[in-house]
Amino acid sequence: MLDLGSTDFNLAVPNIDASKLEVASSSLFDEWGAYVDQSLTLPDYSLFLQIEEGSINGWGRIKSTAGALVIGITAYGGLMSGVEIISKQLRATGNFLSDQALSKFSCAKSDATVKRKGGVPAAIQRLFVRVQSGELSPAEASILAETILGNNAHEVPGFLETLSNAFRNCPRRPQQAQLPLDEFTEIIPPEVNGSELPKPRTRRAPDFPPPLHYRVEVWRESKRKRKQTKVTVL
């Protein structure tokens, strides 16, 4: 199975009862699953959601077989455009999950930390961008793509060759293209004029969250299989 992307969120909200945590987690999964079913044009995939108490720590992940991913990508014509479209769909599902989590657990955006990680489609899309900008040669991109896909690529005979051809044929851009930055945040330091130095900051003692008590796991192994739930005392 290929990792298509994941979303992590930490919500600074009070602890809730274990039964309510299970109900809220299951409801969040259902809403997320319904959105993914409508928005992600892959024939099949698995969904996994984990919620831990002690604040609310959540993690959602989407995975699929290489065959299902290739079917979804090639439905849009060329591999380059297909990878870009599927990547956008996956980012939208991650945004939906984090937004619904804030609503479900009554958490203000200022009290939430969300991190999104692109999976295989986002990684391949970045290879296309780097080839277009001249940062990578098509041959180098093909080697990296094979590393990203691993043994899963052999589930679809001829896919690596087709991908290599797509790298060779993708249009080049005269200027450097900007990489998709859904996984990165740039921190720009303040400018210092002359000998002026920034004032030292007083370190604040870290706020340690209370220990975790319960973990709820909700998953669906494919679009056609039923949802399963597991509650663990930590």
Secondary structure as the mmCIF struct_conf table of DSSP 4:
data_model
#
loop_
_struct_conf.conf_type_id
_struct_conf.id
_struct_conf.beg_label_comp_id
_struct_conf.beg_label_asym_id
_struct_conf.beg_label_seq_id
_struct_conf.end_label_comp_id
_struct_conf.end_label_asym_id
_struct_conf.end_label_seq_id
STRN STRN1 LEU A 2 LEU A 11
HELX_RH_AL_P HELX_RH_AL_P1 ALA A 18 SER A 39
BEND BEND1 PRO A 43 PRO A 43
STRN STRN2 SER A 46 GLU A 53
TURN_TY1_P TURN_TY1_P1 GLY A 54 SER A 55
STRN STRN3 ILE A 56 SER A 64
HELX_RH_AL_P HELX_RH_AL_P2 ALA A 66 THR A 74
TURN_TY1_P TURN_TY1_P2 ALA A 75 TYR A 76
BEND BEND2 GLY A 77 GLY A 78
HELX_RH_AL_P HELX_RH_AL_P3 LEU A 79 LYS A 104
TURN_TY1_P TURN_TY1_P3 PHE A 105 SER A 106
HELX_RH_3T_P HELX_RH_3T_P1 LYS A 109 ASP A 111
STRN STRN4 ALA A 112 GLY A 118
HELX_RH_AL_P HELX_RH_AL_P4 VAL A 120 SER A 133
TURN_TY1_P TURN_TY1_P4 GLY A 134 GLY A 134
BEND BEND3 GLU A 135 LEU A 136
HELX_RH_AL_P HELX_RH_AL_P5 PRO A 138 LEU A 149
HELX_RH_3T_P HELX_RH_3T_P2 GLY A 150 GLU A 155
BEND BEND4 VAL A 156 VAL A 156
TURN_TY1_P TURN_TY1_P5 PRO A 157 GLY A 158
HELX_RH_AL_P HELX_RH_AL_P6 PHE A 159 ASN A 169
BEND BEND5 CYS A 170 CYS A 170
HELX_LH_PP_P HELX_LH_PP_P1 PRO A 171 ARG A 172
BEND BEND6 PRO A 174 GLN A 175
HELX_LH_PP_P HELX_LH_PP_P2 GLN A 176 PRO A 180
TURN_TY1_P TURN_TY1_P6 ASP A 182 GLU A 183
HELX_LH_PP_P HELX_LH_PP_P3 ILE A 188 GLU A 191
TURN_TY1_P TURN_TY1_P7 GLY A 194 SER A 195
HELX_LH_PP_P HELX_LH_PP_P4 PRO A 198 PRO A 206
HELX_LH_PP_P HELX_LH_PP_P5 PHE A 208 LEU A 212
STRN STRN5 TYR A 214 ARG A 220
BEND BEND7 GLU A 221 SER A 222
TURN_TY1_P TURN_TY1_P8 LYS A 223 ARG A 224
BEND BEND8 LYS A 225 LYS A 225
HELX_LH_PP_P HELX_LH_PP_P6 ARG A 226 LYS A 227
STRN STRN6 GLN A 228 VAL A 233
#
